[in-house]
Amino acid sequence: MAEAADTSPAPPPGEWNADQILAHVSIVNAATIAVAAGVASGANTTYDNRTSQDTWTIERVIARAGGNAGLRERIRLQGDALCAFGGPALSEAELDTLVPALLLSDGQALVDQPIQLRDIITGLAESELPGHTKQLLALIPDSVGV
């Protein structure tokens, strides 16, 4: 996507553009890092992804990150933090910690119950990120190629 001349090609109606997708991913990553840090600090914490779907918040994150390039760098750095939390930074007991979670997609509750921290991190890696990668790839004009 970074190679394309226009990093914000028009998405299909009702879908997010590239910057909005990246901002959403950045917000989800930040929330996951916050939950992992909360568990590591011994605090009671919850996981709720509704903020990551809020249009005003998404636009604010785009502006504060400095646009597409800033979002991409932020996500890269968040990946480093998530890898640390998913691996050496947390014990097995911490990764097994049940976290009250509310996960919505298109206004529908996918999860509304406690889930293990490890499942939040794994869900991000195995479902959330690949799904948004497909969204981003679908925005690349045919003439650019990947």
C-alpha angles and dihedrals in degrees: 000000000000090000093059116099091228110046091188107051114172112276124215113279112288094016130108124255120236095270092049091050091049092048091050090051090048091052092048090049092049092049091050091049090049092052092048091048090048092053091046090053092050093245125141107251142173135208119224122163099191093103090058089063098047111112095212092050092047092052091046091052091049091053096044093047091053097248131283099341092047092048092050092050091046091052091048091054092044088055089059091052093046092050090052092050092045091051133019101000097067132049124233089255091054092048088051092054112125112235121193102241138191113186120177131186122185089348094305124115110241094173129015104162140070114291132180117268088235089059091052090053093042092048090054092051099041103035117008099048097041090048093053091043088059090049091053094046090051088059094058110104114243090243093062100058126193 
